[in-house]
C-alpha cells in the first residue's frame, strides 16, 4: 500500500464541523494520504471529557475503515474512560490552564503586594511605584507559568499518550492512528478524539535503516535512549498470587480472634479479592530485538503524541540532520519516523 488510498467521498456533516486544523480538510478528491484526518469526534463537555466511541467507529465505517469492536471501543474504554483519567484530561487541558492564568495572576499580585507593603515604608516608596513593580514581577512569573505548561503539552504524556499505545498497536493494522487533541480557539476549549490515516510501511523502513546505520548495539545510542525514555513507565494491575493451602489456613487462624471466628471467616475471601497489586513497566525497547522490531515499538510509543501535535499544528519546525526529502506526510513538517528521530536520536 502506498501513502495514499482511495476512499468514499468525505462526509463533512457531523464529522468536521468543529474541526479547525487545515490538516483535516478534505483534499477534494477520492484520496486520503498519510496524515489526513479521517474522523474527529469532539467531547460534549470539556469538564467531564468523554467521547462517543460508537459514533466514531460508525463514521470510520462510512469512510471505508471497518474496525472491529475489540480493536477500537474495548481498548479505548480501558484507556480513557476511567474516572481518574477523565479528571486528568480536564485538569491538564488547555482550557483549565487558560482559566488558571488570570487566577494565578490575581493571587500572586495580592500576595506579593501584601508582603512588600508590610516591610516597606510608604514614605520611601510611592504607592503607584509599588503597584507597578508588583505587577511587573507577577507578569513575569505568570508568563513563565504559561510557557512551562505550553512546552509540557508538546511532550509525550504518560497519562494519555502512553495509554493509547495499545490502541494504536491494534489500529495500525487498519492503517489508522489515534490521539487526543486539545487546544484553545476564541477563548473556548476544544478537545477531540482524532483518527488519521497512516501507512506505517515507509516510516518503519526508514527508521529501521536509520537504526542500522547508527549501530544500535553501541553504548552511545543505548545511553541516549535510556536518558530520553527513562520517564516513560506504565503501571499495570496484576492479579495477586494464590497462597498455598497450608499457608492460607495458617494466616486465617492468626488473623482472626478465637471468639467469633465463625462470623468473620466468611469475610476473608472478600478482602482478598479486593487486593490489587500493581507492577511498573518501562517502555524502553528491548535491545536484543531486531532493528525493525525496535523501530516498530518506537513508532507506536510516539504515535499518539504525534497525532496530537499534527492536528493542532504544533510539530517542531526547526530541526537539523534530518532528511526532509524522506518526509512521508505531505501535510506536516515532519512525518512520524522523523519525529521519533528528532526526539530520540538527535
N, C-alpha and C positions, 0 to 999 in steps of 0.2 A: 504494500500500500504506500502511496506517495504521501506528500504533505498536504494534499487536498483531496476531498472526496465529494461525490455528488450526493445531494440531499433533496428532499422535497422543499418547496419554496417556504421561506421562513414565515411563520405565523406570528406577527408582531403583536397582535392583541393578546393581552393577558400575560405577555412574556417579557417584553422590553419596555413597557410603558414607564416604569420607574428607573430605567437604566440610563445612566448619564455618560458612561465612558464610551468614546468612539471605538474602542476595541471590540465592542459588542454589536456594532451596527452591521446590518446585512451588506454583503458585497454586491448585491443587486443581481446576482446570477445564481445558478443552482450548484454552487460550490461552497464548501466550507474548508478553511485552511487551519493549520496548527496555530493555536492561539485565539481562534474565533470563538466567541461566547455563544453557546448553543441555547442555554436556559439560565435565567437569573430569577430566583424566587425571593421576594423580599419578606422580611419578618413583619407580621401585622403590628407588633408593638415592640419598640426597642427596650422598653422597661422590662419585659419578660420575653426575651428573644426565643422564638420558636419558628420553625419552617414547615410548610405543608409539603411533606416528602411525597405523599401520594400524588399531589398535583404536579410536583416536579418530575416524577417518573412518567406521569401521563404525557407531559409536554415533551419529554425526551422521546417517547414512543411516536409522537406526531412528527418529530424530526427524523425518525428512522433509527433511533437507538433503542433497541429492545433489551433493557436491563432487567434481570430477574430480581425479585424482592430480596433474596438472600445476598445479593451483591450490592444492593442500594439502601433500601429502607432499614433493614435489620442492623447492619453495621453503623449506619448514620445515627439511628436512635441510641445505640450504645455510646457513640462518640459525643453527641451534642445535647441529648435530652435529659441528662441528669440535672437535678436542681442546682448543684454546685457549679456546673459548667454554665448554666443559664445566668446565674448571678455573676460569674466571672465575665461572661460576654458583655453584660451591661456595665459593670464597673471598669472594664478595660476598653469600653467603646469610645469612639471619638466624641460622641455627644456628651458623655459623662466628663471627659477631660475639658470639653468646651464650657460646660457649666461650672466646673471646679475652678477654672482660671480666674473669673471675676470674684468668686467667693474667697479664694486664696488671697487675692489682692486686697480685698477689704479687711480680712482678718489680720494679715501681715501689717497693713498700714496702721490699724488700730494698735496692734501690739508694739510695733516699733515706735510709734508716736508717744504712746503712754509711757514706754520705758525711757525714752530720751527726755520727755517732759519732766520726769521726776528728778533727773540728775542735772539738767541744765537750768541755769538761771535765766529767767525771761529778760532780765536786763542785759544779758550778754548776747543772746540770740533772739532776733525778732521772730514773731510767730509765723509770718509768711515764709521766712527763710527756713525755719524748721520744717514746715509743711512741705516745702519744695524739696528739701534734702530727703525727707522720709519718702516722698513719692518717687524720687529718683532711685533710691535704694530698693524699694518694693517692686518697681517696674523691672529692674534688672533681675531680681530673684524670680519674679513671675515668668518673665521671658525664658529664663533658664529652665524653669519647671516645664514650660510648654515644649521647649526644644528637646528635653530629655524624653518626654513621652512621645513626641513626634518621631524621634530617632528609634525609640524602642519598638514602635509599631511597624518599622521596616525590617525588624529582625524576626527570625523564626520564633514562634510562641509555643512553648511546651504544652500549655493547657488547651490550645485549639489546633494549631497546625500539625503538631506531632500526633494528636489524637486522630487526625484524618489520614494518617499514613496507611493504615489498614484498609480504609475505604478506597483510597486511590490505587492500592495494590489490586483490588478487585475491579475497579472501574477502568483501569488502563487496558484490560483485556477487551473492553468495548470502545477503545480509543477515546476515552474521556478522562479528564482530571477535574477535581473539585476543590473549592476553597471558600472560606467565609470572608467577604469583603465588607469593609466598614469605612465610611467617610462622612464628611460634613458638606452639605450643599444648601446654601442660602439659610444658614442657621438651623438647619434641620438634619437630624441624624439619619443616615442611610445604612442599612445592614442587609446584605443579600447573600444567599447561597448560590454560588455561581458554578456552572458546569461549562468547561471549554473542551473543544475538540483538540486532541493532541496525538500525533503519530510519534510514538516513542522510538521507533527504529533508528532514524538518523541521529537523534541525540544519544542514544545508547551506543551506537557505533563510534561516534566522535569522542565521547567521554572514555570509552574503553581504549581507544587508540592513545588518548592523552595520558591515561594512567600507565599504559605500557611504555610510553616514551619517558615518563618521569621515574620509571623504576620503582614501583610501589613498595618493594621489599626494603628499600633504603630507609635508614633511621630518620633521615630528614623529613621525608614525606609522612612517615608514621607519626612523628612528633608533632608535625603541623596539623594533621587530622585530629590527634588526641587533644591538642590545645584548643582547637576551634569547635570540637564536638563533645567536649567533656561534660558540658551542662545539659546535653540532650539525654534525659533519662525519662523512663516511663515506669510508673508504679502500677503494678497489676495485682489483682486479687488472686490468691492461690488457695485451694482447698486445704484445710488442716489435715495433718497426717493422723491416721487412725491408731490409737494406742492399743497395745496388746491386751488380751483379755485379763491376764493376771494383774497388769498394771492398772487397768481400768477399775477393777473391783477394789483394789487396794486404795486408789485415790477416792473412790466413793465412800469407803468406810472412814477415811481420815477427814474427809471434807464435810461431814455431817455429824451433828451431835447424836449421842446414843438415844436420847429421848426424841421422839417424833421422827425417827428415821424413815418410817413408812410413808409419811405425808410428803417429805421433801425429796425422796428418791425419784419421784416422777418428774421433778423439775430439772434434774441433771442433764438428760439428753437435750432438753430445750436450750439450756445455757450453752452446751457445746455446739449446737447448731448455729448460735449467734456469734460464735467466734470467727472473726475474719482475719486471715493472715495476708500480708502484702509483701511483695518482692519487687525490688528495683532492678530494672534492666537498662543498660546503657546502649544507645543506638550507634556506638562506634562500630564500623564494619569489621567483620572477621577477616584479618589479613591472610588467612590460609586459603580463602576462596580465590577463584579466578578473577581477573580484572573485569570481566564482563559482569559477573555477579556483584562485585563491589560497586561498579558503576550503576547497575540497576538499583541497588539499595540506596545509594546517594541520591539518585534522581527521585526515588519515591519519598525519601525523607524530606526533601526540599520542594516537593511538588505543590503542597497546599499553600505554603508561603509564596511560592512563585505565582500561583493563580491569584492570590490576594493582591500582590503588587502589580501584576499585569493589568487586572481590570480596573484598578484605581490609579493607574499610570504613575506608579512610584518606583519603578525599576531603576537601578543605577544608570546614569547617563555618562559618567566619567569613569573610564577604566583603561587599562593598558595591558599589553601582552596577550590580547585576545584576538583570534582570527575572526573578524567581523564578517568575512565572506562566507563563513560556515554558520551563519545565523539561520536557524530553521523556523523562525517565527517572523513573518513579514509585518506584523502589527506592533512589534515592540523592539526596543533597543537591544535586548538580549533574549536568547532562547533559554530553555531550561538547562541544557548542559553547560552553556556559557555562564549562567548564573551560579551553578554549582562550582565551576572553576573560579569564578570571581570571589565566592565566599570561602572556599576551602583551599584552593591550590595556588593562589597568587601570594 
